[in-house]
Amino acid sequence: MEYFLTEEQRMIKELARKIADEKVMAVRAELDEKEEFPWDMMHICAEAGLFGVFIPEEYGGFGGGVLDNCLVVEELSRACIGVSVSFAGSGLGAYPILLYGTEEQKRKYLPDIASGKKLAAFGATEANAGSDVAAIQTTATKDGDGYVLNGTKQWITNGGEAETYSVFAVTDKKRGPRGISGFIVEKGMKGFSFGKKEQKLGIRASATRELVFEDCRVPQENLIGNREGIGLIIILKTFDLTRPGIGSQGVGLAQGAFEQAARYARERVQFGQRIISFQAVQHILADMAVNIEAGRALVYAVSRYIDSSPKRFSKESAMTKLFTSDMAMKVTVDAVQVLGGYGYMRDFPVEKMMRDAKILQIYEGTNQIQRNNIALELIKEFASGRS
């Protein structure tokens, strides 16, 4: 379909596709097998200027928006979401600074993230604070001209590889969720270390580690926005902006799986016929195509809507993540089914795609949480008479 992208957006999409086709696909199986962080791919994306597509020009970026970033993530995800989440995780870590950072914080940190010179990461999740993000227990105690952080973050994308971390900790326990604040923590700060690299079902090229804070001193100027108590707002607003990116991962991953299945169906012969001639296979492929196009239309439409700066878009953002991640899971399972026994083997990429797809239904808020979010927004709309 024609989605009426601007000339610049077409160029961004084509460039990302070229990198995915010519670079990422050649190494995706090896990266997955070795569980190796894709530094070479990150450097290629950096050289192409892709890390800065959503960052304003005054901070070294391209000056695009959510849609521009989603176009890049979609194309990288066609080849490997282990690579795409390593790329997108840096944007997730940058958004708190972009949204709520002081001018000094933006000028200090965003140019290096936009250039890809330094990766960023987002540190909110803990052992007891996953879906219930307000249950954060890491503490930040005011001490002189700074704060002392103590606690552990769990399952942090780009953990150990990134240089810049947006970390959330409790500065005032008495205030509950309103006592959470955000901090910019740099790799190498005393008292900041990393736990083991997790071994995962999918996205195995992506680095997922614990962040460990043991009397880690962070200067006052690294308090995001130079304001205490806005941490939960930062987290929720960041997710509203990044969930369409999860949607674009789902669309890209499903597109890659569909292409593999359709190509195989044209070549595989059974009962003297190519299996694409069987109606049962045709129906599977047709359903794949319909759902992928519906997911893409939703992601693009919501991204454009967000880029128009509306007052509220939590519901629409959650919808993109929910629909496309469920869709990607189904499409990748069906792709394995089309390939039959071959689909279950590592010689073909669809088994990896199926393993990779599952995380989309889990991270940045499980799909059950997304349904809760959507329902709450609908209740508000009907109560206010807006619907």
Secondary structure, DSSP 8 states (H G I E B T S, - for coil): ------HHHHHHHHHHHHHIIIIIHHHHHHHHHHT---HHHHHHHHHTTGGGTTS-GGGTS----HHHHHHHHHHHHHH-HHHHHHHHHHHHHHHHHHHH--HHHHHHHHHHHHHTSS-EEEE--BTTBSS-GGG---EEEEETTEEEEEEEEEEEETTTT-SEEEEEEES-GGGGGGGEEEEEEETT-TTEEEEEE---SS-TTS-EEEEEEEEEEEEGGGBGGG-TT-HHHHHHHHHHHHHHHHHHHHHHHHHHHHHHHHHHHHH-EETTEEGGGSHHHHHHHHHHHHHHHHHHHHHHHHHHHHHT--S--HHHHHHHHHHHHHHHHHHHHHHHHHHGGGGGSTTSTHHHHHHHHGGGGTTTS-HHHHHHHHHHHHHHHHHHT--
